[in-house]
Structures are given as C-alpha cells and as structure tokens.
Amino acid sequence: MDLRVFTEPQQGATYETLLRVAKAAEDLNYGAFFRSDHYLHMGPVDGLPGPTDAWTTLAGLARETSRIRLGTLMTAGTFRLPGVLAIQVAQVDQMSGGRVELGLGSGWYEEEHSAYGIPFPKEKFGRLEEQLAIVTGLWETPVGQRFNYDGTYYQLTDSPALPKPAQPRVPILVGGHGAKKTPALAAKYATEFNIPFASIADTEQQFKRVKAAAGEHGRAQDALTYSNALIACVGRDDAEVKRRADAIGRDVDELKANGLAGSPAEVVDRISAYQAVGSQRMYLQMLDLDDLDQLELIASEVAPQLT
C-alpha cells in the first residue's frame, strides 16, 4: 500500500507551509505530495492568506525536493486550456527530474469561478475528454512531427507538440463516482483511477466498473492503479485523536465512519479493508498542515504494518 500526502491549500496555507509539509513527507518516505487545485475556500474557514496556484506551487516544490513525487488531485479542467496545461506539466516534470503526476478533472466548484472571473461552461465532461486527448496526444507526438486536433471544444493546428516531459509517460489520474462516463474515460486515458471519500462498498463497486471498462478498451485490468482519497485523523490515544479532530472542526465518530481515524491499529485495519477490495494507494487528506507530528506518527506506526 502506497501512502501519499494530500493537501487542501485553499483552506488556508502559504507556499512556505506547503514546502514544510512536502519536505517532511519526503523525509518520512511517503510516496508523493499532492495538492488540490482550488481558488476558493470551502466551509467555515477564512482561507487566509488566500489561494495558491497548484502548478506554480508544484514548480517551486520541484526545485526544492529531490525524491518525492508531486501531483494534483485534481487539476480543474476549467482553469486551463489543454495546450497550455500540457506545456506547464511538461515543464514542471522537467524541473523535477521526472516526478510529476497529473490528476485532471472537469471542475465543479462554480463559486470559485465566479469569484475570479473564470468561465464555468455547462459542457464540462465533454471538454474534459477532449482535454485528456489533447494533453496525452501532445506528449505522445514524436519530436519533429506535428499534432492536430479538431474537436467540438478545442482545435489545434500544426502544433510542434513541445516541450516533452522528462518521463516517457506522465501518470494520468482520472477519478470520481460516476457509473458510466467516468470509468470509460479512465479506461481510455488514465494510468490511475482514484475514488475520493468513498465507502468500502462504493469503492469496490466503482473499481469493478473501471476494470470492466478497461477490458472493453482492450486494456488489462491491472494496467491501472486503483486508489482512494480519505481524510486522516490519527492519534496515539483517544485524547490525541479528539484533539486532532477538534483542530479541523470534525467529529471523531464521523471521521471514523467516513475516513481514516483513530489509533494506528484502527487505521491499519481500516486501510487493510480498502486494500481487500482492490485499493493499492491511499491519499491521506491532511487538513491541519501545521501538525507534522501526525505525518511522523503515520509513517512510523501505520505504514510499516501495511503490505
């Protein structure tokens, strides 16, 4: 089981805070540091000092870390034109020495679009499919050849399809709960399928859908990595768990029901249950980014017990 750190900077975090978390995650041998891609906070927080841009952040981290993988869960397709996104991700991949992963979603949070003057189109899913086709097509076009695309929403003419990422293939994450379109999109374009904030039963059902879709697209079921994203709240005892739950404004019982909460032993059992239905990777949503002790606790007392 690959454990990764997943942050939500729109809730309130500076670049320096994210850098501290990323370096701690690297030192503690987590598999990756991921961040959301949002420009507006959610819920009863002020979001101060304000949002940071996902790919600007990852470009900085690419130069200030050396081993840990870096990515988004998920980049909002509404924020960037696909050709520009392909250039950005390829550049950050070069800057990191080939450690970048791209999670790409359709975008859903209408209020943040209104707040910053970003168009919020109705046809988001169709646009996402074209974005995936364009980004992967640009990267896969051999150097010296040209890429053309004539879609409903995007058209590219005689593109040199540069620059290229450092990696032969940047891992692409597609995710969500949709029963038909999402599995089909993952089967066609993704190297990893992620289901966020889902129960064990829903996870198992969705993984089965994606595996079936992979077969329909002529891919082996194990050609994709299958992963979850869940909130983490781990403590050495009940008092520490409650203190951490209080710090993020959540109830312990609710966290235990819907996330990864409790003692290290409880969390190991919970992750193992997800692993039993096919999960190979877990993104730990960390909401208190000043609590590096929790990262150390998970690394020292949870990770070694997972196979």
C-alpha positions as CSV (number, residue, x, y, z in Angstrom):
1,M,0.0,0.0,0.0
2,D,1.5,3.3,-1.2
3,L,0.7,6.1,1.3
4,R,0.6,9.7,-0.1
5,V,0.0,13.1,1.4
6,F,-2.9,15.1,0.0
7,T,-3.3,18.7,1.0
8,E,-6.1,21.3,0.5
9,P,-4.3,24.7,0.4
10,Q,-7.3,26.7,-0.5
11,Q,-8.4,26.2,3.2
12,G,-5.5,28.4,4.2
13,A,-1.8,27.8,3.6
14,T,1.2,29.7,2.3
15,Y,3.8,28.3,0.0
16,E,6.2,28.0,2.9
17,T,3.7,25.8,4.8
18,L,3.3,23.6,1.8
19,L,7.1,23.4,1.4
20,R,7.5,22.3,5.0
21,V,4.8,19.5,4.5
22,A,6.4,18.4,1.3
23,K,9.9,18.2,2.7
24,A,8.6,16.3,5.8
25,A,6.7,13.9,3.6
26,E,9.8,13.3,1.6
27,D,12.0,12.8,4.7
28,L,9.3,10.3,6.0
29,N,9.3,8.3,2.8
30,Y,5.7,9.0,1.7
31,G,5.1,8.1,-1.9
32,A,4.0,11.5,-3.0
33,F,2.9,15.0,-2.1
34,F,-0.3,16.0,-3.8
35,R,-2.4,19.1,-3.6
36,S,-5.9,20.2,-4.7
37,D,-6.5,22.8,-7.4
38,H,-8.9,25.3,-6.0
39,Y,-9.0,29.1,-5.7
40,L,-11.7,29.5,-3.1
41,H,-12.0,28.0,0.4
42,M,-14.9,25.8,1.5
43,G,-16.8,25.7,4.7
44,P,-16.4,27.9,7.9
45,V,-12.8,29.0,7.4
46,D,-11.4,32.3,6.2
47,G,-8.9,30.8,3.8
48,L,-6.2,33.3,4.8
49,P,-3.8,34.3,3.4
50,G,-5.5,33.3,0.2
51,P,-5.2,30.7,-2.5
52,T,-2.0,29.5,-4.1
53,D,-1.9,28.1,-7.7
54,A,-1.4,24.4,-8.0
55,W,1.2,24.3,-10.8
56,T,3.1,27.3,-9.5
57,T,3.3,25.5,-6.2
58,L,4.5,22.3,-7.8
59,A,7.1,24.1,-9.9
60,G,8.6,25.5,-6.7
61,L,8.5,22.2,-4.9
62,A,10.1,20.5,-7.9
63,R,13.2,22.5,-7.3
64,E,13.2,22.3,-3.5
65,T,12.6,18.5,-3.2
66,S,14.6,15.7,-4.7
67,R,12.8,12.3,-4.4
68,I,9.1,12.6,-3.6
69,R,6.6,12.5,-6.5
70,L,4.4,15.6,-7.0
71,G,0.9,16.0,-8.4
72,T,-2.7,17.3,-8.3
73,L,-5.9,15.7,-7.1
74,M,-7.4,17.1,-9.3
75,T,-6.4,19.9,-11.7
76,A,-9.6,21.7,-12.7
77,G,-10.1,21.4,-16.5
78,T,-12.0,24.7,-16.4
79,F,-8.9,26.6,-15.2
80,R,-6.5,25.9,-18.1
81,L,-6.5,25.5,-21.8
82,P,-5.3,21.9,-22.6
83,G,-2.4,23.1,-24.7
84,V,-1.2,25.4,-22.0
85,L,-1.6,22.7,-19.4
86,A,0.5,20.3,-21.4
87,I,3.3,22.8,-21.5
88,Q,3.0,23.6,-17.8
89,V,3.0,20.0,-16.7
90,A,5.9,19.0,-19.1
91,Q,8.0,21.9,-17.8
92,V,7.4,21.1,-14.1
93,D,8.2,17.4,-14.9
94,Q,11.5,18.6,-16.4
95,M,12.1,20.8,-13.4
96,S,11.5,17.8,-11.0
97,G,13.6,15.3,-13.0
98,G,10.5,13.3,-13.9
99,R,8.5,13.2,-10.7
100,V,5.2,14.7,-11.7
101,E,1.7,13.2,-12.0
102,L,-1.4,14.9,-13.4
103,G,-4.8,14.4,-11.9
104,L,-7.3,16.0,-14.3
105,G,-10.9,16.6,-13.5
106,S,-13.8,18.5,-15.1
107,G,-14.0,21.3,-12.4
108,W,-17.1,21.5,-10.2
109,Y,-16.9,24.5,-7.8
110,E,-18.9,27.2,-9.5
111,E,-18.4,29.8,-6.8
112,E,-14.7,29.9,-7.3
113,H,-15.1,30.5,-11.0
114,S,-17.5,33.4,-10.3
115,A,-15.1,34.8,-7.6
116,Y,-12.1,35.0,-10.0
117,G,-13.8,35.6,-13.4
118,I,-13.2,32.1,-14.8
119,P,-15.8,30.8,-17.3
120,F,-17.9,27.9,-16.0
121,P,-19.2,26.0,-19.0
122,K,-22.1,23.6,-18.9
123,E,-20.4,21.0,-21.1
124,K,-17.6,20.2,-18.6
125,F,-17.4,16.4,-19.2
126,G,-17.1,16.6,-23.0
127,R,-14.4,19.3,-22.5
128,L,-12.6,17.0,-20.1
129,E,-12.5,14.2,-22.6
130,E,-11.0,16.5,-25.2
131,Q,-8.5,17.9,-22.8
132,L,-7.3,14.4,-21.9
133,A,-7.0,13.6,-25.6
134,I,-5.0,16.8,-26.3
135,V,-2.7,16.6,-23.4
136,T,-1.7,13.0,-24.0
137,G,-1.7,13.5,-27.7
138,L,0.8,16.4,-27.5
139,W,3.1,14.4,-25.2
140,E,3.0,11.3,-27.4
141,T,3.7,13.0,-30.7
142,P,7.3,12.2,-31.7
143,V,9.7,15.1,-31.8
144,G,9.8,16.6,-35.3
145,Q,6.2,15.6,-36.0
146,R,3.1,17.8,-35.7
147,F,-0.1,17.4,-33.7
148,N,-3.6,18.4,-35.0
149,Y,-6.9,18.1,-33.2
150,D,-10.3,19.1,-34.4
151,G,-12.8,18.7,-31.6
152,T,-16.1,20.2,-30.5
153,Y,-14.5,22.5,-27.9
154,Y,-10.8,22.7,-28.9
155,Q,-8.9,22.9,-32.1
156,L,-5.1,22.6,-32.5
157,T,-3.4,23.2,-35.9
158,D,0.1,22.2,-36.8
159,S,1.3,22.1,-33.2
160,P,5.0,21.2,-32.7
161,A,3.8,19.4,-29.6
162,L,6.7,20.7,-27.4
163,P,8.0,20.6,-24.8
164,K,8.1,16.9,-23.8
165,P,8.0,15.8,-20.2
166,A,11.1,14.2,-18.7
167,Q,9.2,10.9,-18.1
168,P,8.3,8.7,-21.1
169,R,4.7,8.9,-19.9
170,V,3.4,11.2,-17.2
171,P,1.0,9.3,-15.0
172,I,-2.6,10.5,-15.6
173,L,-5.2,10.2,-12.8
174,V,-8.9,10.2,-13.5
175,G,-11.4,9.8,-10.7
176,G,-14.9,10.2,-9.4
177,H,-18.1,8.4,-8.6
178,G,-19.8,8.4,-12.0
179,A,-21.1,5.0,-13.0
180,K,-20.6,5.1,-16.8
181,K,-18.7,8.0,-18.3
182,T,-16.0,8.2,-15.6
183,P,-14.9,4.6,-15.8
184,A,-14.9,4.8,-19.6
185,L,-12.7,7.9,-19.5
186,A,-10.3,6.3,-17.0
187,A,-10.1,3.2,-19.1
188,K,-9.2,5.2,-22.2
189,Y,-6.7,7.7,-20.8
190,A,-5.7,7.0,-17.2
191,T,-2.8,5.2,-15.6
192,E,-4.6,5.5,-12.2
193,F,-8.2,5.6,-11.1
194,N,-9.0,7.4,-7.9
195,I,-12.2,7.5,-5.9
196,P,-12.4,10.2,-3.3
197,F,-14.2,10.0,0.0
198,A,-16.0,6.7,-0.7
199,S,-17.1,3.8,1.5
200,I,-15.5,0.4,1.1
201,A,-18.6,-0.9,-0.6
202,D,-18.8,2.0,-3.1
203,T,-15.0,1.7,-3.7
204,E,-15.4,-2.0,-4.6
205,Q,-18.3,-1.3,-6.9
206,Q,-16.6,1.5,-8.7
207,F,-13.3,-0.4,-9.1
208,K,-15.3,-3.2,-10.8
209,R,-16.8,-0.7,-13.2
210,V,-13.4,0.7,-14.1
211,K,-11.9,-2.8,-14.6
212,A,-14.8,-3.8,-16.8
213,A,-14.4,-0.6,-18.9
214,A,-10.6,-1.3,-19.2
215,G,-11.5,-4.7,-20.7
216,E,-13.8,-3.0,-23.2
217,H,-11.0,-0.8,-24.2
218,G,-8.6,-3.7,-24.7
219,R,-6.6,-3.0,-21.6
220,A,-5.7,-5.4,-18.8
221,Q,-7.5,-4.6,-15.6
222,D,-4.2,-4.3,-13.8
223,A,-2.9,-1.8,-16.3
224,L,-4.4,0.9,-14.0
225,T,-3.5,1.6,-10.4
226,Y,-6.6,1.8,-8.1
227,S,-6.6,4.4,-5.3
228,N,-8.6,6.1,-2.6
229,A,-8.5,9.6,-1.1
230,L,-9.7,9.8,2.6
231,I,-9.3,12.2,5.4
232,A,-6.8,11.2,8.1
233,C,-7.0,11.8,11.8
234,V,-4.6,9.6,13.7
235,G,-3.6,9.7,17.3
236,R,-1.7,7.6,19.8
237,D,-4.7,7.6,22.1
238,D,-8.3,8.8,22.2
239,A,-7.4,12.2,23.6
240,E,-4.9,12.8,20.8
241,V,-7.4,11.7,18.2
242,K,-10.0,14.1,19.7
243,R,-7.6,17.0,19.8
244,R,-6.8,16.5,16.1
245,A,-10.4,16.2,15.2
246,D,-11.2,19.4,17.1
247,A,-8.4,21.2,15.3
248,I,-10.1,20.6,12.0
249,G,-13.6,21.1,13.2
250,R,-14.7,17.5,12.8
251,D,-16.4,14.8,15.0
252,V,-14.4,11.7,15.9
253,D,-17.2,9.3,15.2
254,E,-18.0,10.9,11.9
255,L,-14.3,10.7,10.9
256,K,-14.1,7.0,11.9
257,A,-17.2,6.3,9.9
258,N,-16.1,8.1,6.8
259,G,-12.3,8.4,6.9
260,L,-9.1,7.1,8.4
261,A,-9.4,8.0,12.1
262,G,-8.4,6.5,15.4
263,S,-5.3,4.8,16.7
264,P,-2.6,3.5,14.4
265,A,-4.0,0.0,14.8
266,E,-7.5,1.2,13.9
267,V,-6.3,3.0,10.8
268,V,-4.2,0.0,9.7
269,D,-7.4,-2.2,9.9
270,R,-9.4,0.4,8.0
271,I,-6.8,0.8,5.2
272,S,-6.5,-3.0,5.0
273,A,-10.2,-3.2,4.4
274,Y,-9.9,-0.9,1.4
275,Q,-6.9,-2.9,0.3
276,A,-9.0,-6.1,0.4
277,V,-11.4,-4.6,-2.3
278,G,-8.6,-3.6,-4.6
279,S,-7.1,-0.3,-3.3
280,Q,-3.4,-0.1,-4.0
281,R,-2.7,3.5,-3.0
282,M,-4.1,5.8,-0.3
283,Y,-4.1,9.6,-0.5
284,L,-4.3,10.9,3.1
285,Q,-6.1,14.2,3.2
286,M,-4.3,16.3,5.8
287,L,-6.2,19.3,6.9
288,D,-4.0,20.6,9.7
289,L,-0.8,21.4,7.8
290,D,1.0,22.6,10.9
291,D,0.7,19.2,12.5
292,L,3.8,17.5,11.2
293,D,3.8,15.1,14.2
294,Q,0.8,13.3,12.7
295,L,2.7,12.7,9.5
296,E,5.5,11.2,11.6
297,L,3.1,9.0,13.5
298,I,1.5,7.6,10.4
299,A,4.9,7.0,8.8
300,S,6.3,5.2,11.9
301,E,3.3,3.3,13.2
302,V,0.9,2.8,10.3
303,A,3.0,2.5,7.2
304,P,5.2,-0.4,8.4
305,Q,2.2,-2.5,9.2
306,L,0.8,-2.3,5.6
307,T,2.0,-4.6,2.9
